[in-house]
Amino acid sequence: MAMEATAGWALRAAAALGLLGSAWIHLVVWQDWARDEPVVGELFLVNAVAGPVLAAAVLAWRGHWLPELGTAGFGAATLLAYAASLTTGFLGVREQFRTPEETWGVVTEAACLLAGVLLLLIRRRARR
């Protein structure tokens, strides 16, 4: 149980860092070019605000599964939108995976997805 608690805290810290990192990247990119894109600009701002809110929730609200699910969902949704922008385009935006922001975005969002899923699995295992 102590190992699960330690792993849980480490994963919560990783989730929070991933959420904050992704929020920061989205704010930087919004300032750079996304603010001029209809719908996509607003979605970048949603990520910039949702990241810190979810980070606070995943650190403070340990008794519930919702912040963990939100963290995994945030990572998955953002990665899927980015994958769409690389392939077919996402709401008129096409990316090419050339910038450091894109690299760090993928890293932080993958961290959110992985940490959120692992936290949910630890919670499920602890309930058994």
Rosetta silent file (secondary structure, phi, psi, omega in degrees, C-alpha in Angstrom):
SEQUENCE: MAMEATAGWALRAAAALGLLGSAWIHLVVWQDWARDEPVVGELFLVNAVAGPVLAAAVLAWRGHWLPELGTAGFGAATLLAYAASLTTGFLGVREQFRTPEETWGVVTEAACLLAGVLLLLIRRRARR
SCORE:     score description
SCORE:     0.000 S_00000001
   1 L     0.000  -38.660  179.920    0.000    0.000    0.000 S_00000001
   2 H   -64.464  -37.397  178.509    2.856    2.418    0.795 S_00000001
   3 H   -66.164  -39.222  176.846    4.359    1.805   -2.634 S_00000001
   4 H   -63.399  -38.823  178.812    0.999    2.551   -4.261 S_00000001
   5 H   -65.402  -43.131  178.176    0.766    5.789   -2.270 S_00000001
   6 H   -64.629  -45.499  177.998    4.268    6.830   -3.353 S_00000001
   7 H   -61.491  -39.602  178.782    3.555    5.876   -6.959 S_00000001
   8 H   -61.060  -43.567  178.882    0.272    7.758   -6.733 S_00000001
   9 H   -66.544  -40.735  178.441    1.978   10.956   -5.590 S_00000001
  10 H   -63.391  -41.596  178.266    4.649   10.656   -8.265 S_00000001
  11 H   -68.227  -36.887  176.630    1.981   10.134  -10.911 S_00000001
  12 H   -63.095  -41.796  178.094   -0.058   13.061   -9.567 S_00000001
  13 H   -64.051  -43.812  178.234    3.041   15.265   -9.816 S_00000001
  14 H   -62.421  -41.880  178.183    3.694   14.012  -13.372 S_00000001
  15 H   -61.901  -46.190 -179.380    0.057   14.635  -14.291 S_00000001
  16 H   -62.883  -43.209  178.527    0.144   18.152  -12.858 S_00000001
  17 H   -64.353  -40.833  176.835    3.408   18.957  -14.659 S_00000001
  18 H   -62.560  -43.618  179.188    1.997   17.578  -17.906 S_00000001
  19 H   -64.169  -44.770  179.641   -1.187   19.611  -17.533 S_00000001
  20 H   -67.208  -39.174  178.221    0.683   22.812  -16.693 S_00000001
  21 H   -64.147  -44.487  178.646    3.170   22.232  -19.508 S_00000001
  22 H   -63.727  -42.121  178.302    0.444   21.648  -22.048 S_00000001
  23 H   -59.996  -43.728 -179.888   -1.441   24.724  -20.846 S_00000001
  24 H   -62.606  -46.455  179.626    1.707   26.834  -21.191 S_00000001
  25 H   -59.536  -43.828 -179.747    2.412   25.525  -24.707 S_00000001
  26 H   -64.982  -36.066  176.760   -1.161   26.256  -25.763 S_00000001
  27 H   -67.178  -43.213  178.689   -0.939   29.786  -24.401 S_00000001
  28 H   -60.999  -46.955 -179.052    2.368   30.411  -26.208 S_00000001
  29 H   -68.626  -35.532  175.900    0.998   29.062  -29.482 S_00000001
  30 H   -59.675  -45.296  179.447   -2.226   31.009  -29.013 S_00000001
  31 H   -65.323  -33.427 -177.504   -0.178   34.196  -28.661 S_00000001
  32 H   -72.719  -53.552 -176.280    1.947   33.240  -31.672 S_00000001
  33 L  -147.773  -27.316 -170.188   -0.727   32.368  -34.241 S_00000001
  34 H   -67.244  -25.264 -178.267   -3.760   30.456  -32.943 S_00000001
  35 H   -61.906  -20.280 -179.943   -5.625   33.536  -31.693 S_00000001
  36 H   -89.737   -1.677 -179.063   -6.251   34.420  -35.333 S_00000001
  37 L   -98.584  123.512  176.731   -7.870   31.051  -36.104 S_00000001
  38 L   -62.302  141.496  179.681  -11.634   30.789  -35.654 S_00000001
  39 L    68.307  -54.827 -178.987  -12.649   28.015  -33.217 S_00000001
  40 H   -60.294  -41.068  177.865   -9.081   26.661  -32.895 S_00000001
  41 H   -58.106  -45.032  178.549   -8.016   29.862  -31.140 S_00000001
  42 H   -65.115  -38.525  178.672  -10.781   29.472  -28.592 S_00000001
  43 H   -65.646  -35.825  175.973   -9.904   25.811  -28.080 S_00000001
  44 H   -63.845  -39.503  176.638   -6.268   26.751  -27.392 S_00000001
  45 H   -67.331  -36.827  176.084   -7.489   29.147  -24.698 S_00000001
  46 H   -59.119  -45.423  178.384   -9.696   26.423  -23.229 S_00000001
  47 H   -63.097  -39.643 -179.255   -6.595   24.222  -22.910 S_00000001
  48 H   -64.067  -30.746  178.993   -4.608   27.090  -21.383 S_00000001
  49 H   -89.028  -42.017 -176.613   -7.264   27.507  -18.665 S_00000001
  50 H   -66.047  -34.105 -179.217   -8.269   23.864  -18.200 S_00000001
  51 H   -56.707  -55.139  178.265   -4.687   22.680  -17.649 S_00000001
  52 H   -63.874  -35.482  178.480   -4.088   24.592  -14.401 S_00000001
  53 H   -63.659  -46.766  178.196   -7.612   23.854  -13.149 S_00000001
  54 H   -66.455  -36.751  178.569   -7.129   20.117  -13.704 S_00000001
  55 H   -61.308  -44.627  177.826   -3.610   20.263  -12.232 S_00000001
  56 H   -63.049  -41.399 -178.828   -4.983   21.774   -9.024 S_00000001
  57 H   -66.040  -42.928 -177.110   -7.779   19.198   -8.940 S_00000001
  58 H   -68.885  -26.641  177.037   -5.515   16.198   -9.489 S_00000001
  59 H   -83.404  -36.599 -172.358   -3.232   17.359   -6.667 S_00000001
  60 H   -95.422  -32.118 -172.141   -5.905   18.425   -4.179 S_00000001
  61 L  -103.788   69.350 -173.943   -8.894   16.154   -4.836 S_00000001
  62 L   -78.256  -16.274 -175.740   -7.348   12.745   -4.225 S_00000001
  63 L   -82.361   -0.822 -175.054  -10.509   11.099   -2.957 S_00000001
  64 L  -132.788  152.304 -178.240  -12.280   11.067   -6.310 S_00000001
  65 L   -83.593  -14.512 -173.373  -11.609    9.593   -9.726 S_00000001
  66 H   -60.871  -44.213  177.945  -12.905   12.562  -11.728 S_00000001
  67 H   -63.158  -33.279  178.771   -9.642   14.613  -11.843 S_00000001
  68 H   -67.616  -43.801  176.794   -7.769   11.502  -12.957 S_00000001
  69 H   -64.997  -41.194  177.578  -10.274   10.850  -15.727 S_00000001
  70 H   -60.924  -39.108  179.170  -10.175   14.534  -16.662 S_00000001
  71 H   -65.176  -47.128  178.566   -6.387   14.389  -16.909 S_00000001
  72 H   -63.367  -42.901  179.288   -6.457   11.319  -19.155 S_00000001
  73 H   -64.712  -39.304  176.765   -9.252   12.818  -21.251 S_00000001
  74 H   -59.036  -49.719 -179.805   -7.414   16.130  -21.591 S_00000001
  75 H   -62.666  -45.722 -178.197   -4.315   14.329  -22.865 S_00000001
  76 H   -64.819  -46.854 -178.012   -6.249   12.038  -25.193 S_00000001
  77 H   -63.146  -41.938 -178.132   -8.452   14.757  -26.687 S_00000001
  78 H   -69.765  -40.752  176.735   -5.550   17.106  -27.267 S_00000001
  79 H   -64.202  -40.689  178.952   -3.376   14.383  -28.799 S_00000001
  80 H   -64.829  -41.290  177.832   -6.229   13.299  -31.075 S_00000001
  81 H   -63.677  -40.161  179.017   -6.838   16.875  -32.220 S_00000001
  82 H   -67.212  -42.575  177.652   -3.129   17.283  -32.920 S_00000001
  83 H   -59.729  -40.128  176.818   -2.995   13.970  -34.807 S_00000001
  84 H   -63.251  -39.897 -179.861   -5.919   15.158  -36.918 S_00000001
  85 H   -66.776  -25.019  177.492   -4.095   18.419  -37.636 S_00000001
  86 H   -80.489  -25.584 -173.341   -1.107   16.403  -38.862 S_00000001
  87 L  -106.038  -79.054 -175.129   -3.133   14.177  -41.164 S_00000001
  88 L   -91.179  -15.314 -173.555   -6.462   15.424  -42.466 S_00000001
  89 L   100.246  150.639 -179.263   -6.418   18.826  -40.800 S_00000001
  90 E  -128.535  108.129 -179.905   -8.324   20.006  -37.743 S_00000001
  91 L    50.770   43.080  176.754  -10.881   22.773  -38.264 S_00000001
  92 L    87.504   -0.858 -179.519   -8.816   24.182  -41.109 S_00000001
  93 E  -105.740  130.606  175.458   -5.437   23.916  -39.365 S_00000001
  94 L  -122.087  127.344  179.227   -2.698   21.636  -40.730 S_00000001
  95 L  -107.349  167.036 -178.638    0.484   21.052  -38.770 S_00000001
  96 L  -133.046    7.949  178.986    3.770   19.470  -39.827 S_00000001
  97 L    54.643   60.551 -178.144    5.534   18.585  -36.519 S_00000001
  98 L  -120.255  -15.854 -170.779    8.434   20.973  -37.006 S_00000001
  99 L  -106.885  157.677  174.440    8.541   23.195  -33.932 S_00000001
 100 H   -60.915  -33.179  178.603    9.716   22.706  -30.350 S_00000001
 101 H   -62.437  -39.478  178.357    6.217   23.676  -29.203 S_00000001
 102 H   -66.084  -42.204  178.686    4.752   20.765  -31.137 S_00000001
 103 H   -61.745  -50.344 -179.195    7.293   18.365  -29.645 S_00000001
 104 H   -66.470  -32.217  175.518    6.703   19.579  -26.085 S_00000001
 105 H   -61.158  -46.957  178.980    2.971   19.554  -26.659 S_00000001
 106 H   -63.174  -42.485  179.944    3.060   15.873  -27.595 S_00000001
 107 H   -61.981  -48.332 -176.766    5.325   15.069  -24.622 S_00000001
 108 H   -68.247  -38.549 -179.214    3.147   16.894  -22.091 S_00000001
 109 H   -72.145  -35.143  174.231   -0.119   15.540  -23.452 S_00000001
 110 H   -64.830  -38.212  177.067    1.225   11.975  -23.541 S_00000001
 111 H   -62.294  -41.049  177.508    2.280   12.470  -19.897 S_00000001
 112 H   -61.236  -49.398 -178.204   -1.281   13.561  -19.055 S_00000001
 113 H   -61.153  -49.768 -177.478   -2.802   10.562  -20.777 S_00000001
 114 H   -64.896  -47.823 -179.134   -0.380    8.049  -19.263 S_00000001
 115 H   -63.957  -41.604  179.241   -0.449    9.491  -15.736 S_00000001
 116 H   -62.143  -45.256  179.520   -4.239    9.781  -15.744 S_00000001
 117 H   -64.903  -44.718 -179.913   -4.723    6.194  -16.889 S_00000001
 118 H   -63.996  -38.543  176.218   -2.176    4.845  -14.398 S_00000001
 119 H   -62.289  -40.856  177.365   -3.809    6.779  -11.552 S_00000001
 120 H   -64.447  -39.357  178.588   -7.167    5.285  -12.480 S_00000001
 121 H   -67.134  -40.146  176.737   -5.634    1.801  -12.544 S_00000001
 122 H   -62.893  -42.651  178.803   -4.016    2.297   -9.120 S_00000001
 123 H   -61.498  -43.973 -179.627   -7.361    3.487   -7.744 S_00000001
 124 H   -63.984  -43.160  179.821   -9.106    0.441   -9.201 S_00000001
 125 H   -64.067  -39.286 -179.286   -6.468   -1.923   -7.795 S_00000001
 126 H   -67.008  -29.962  179.258   -6.696   -0.324   -4.338 S_00000001
 127 H   -71.361  -24.240 -176.773  -10.480   -0.835   -4.307 S_00000001
 128 L   -75.672    0.000    0.000  -10.103   -4.590   -4.809 S_00000001
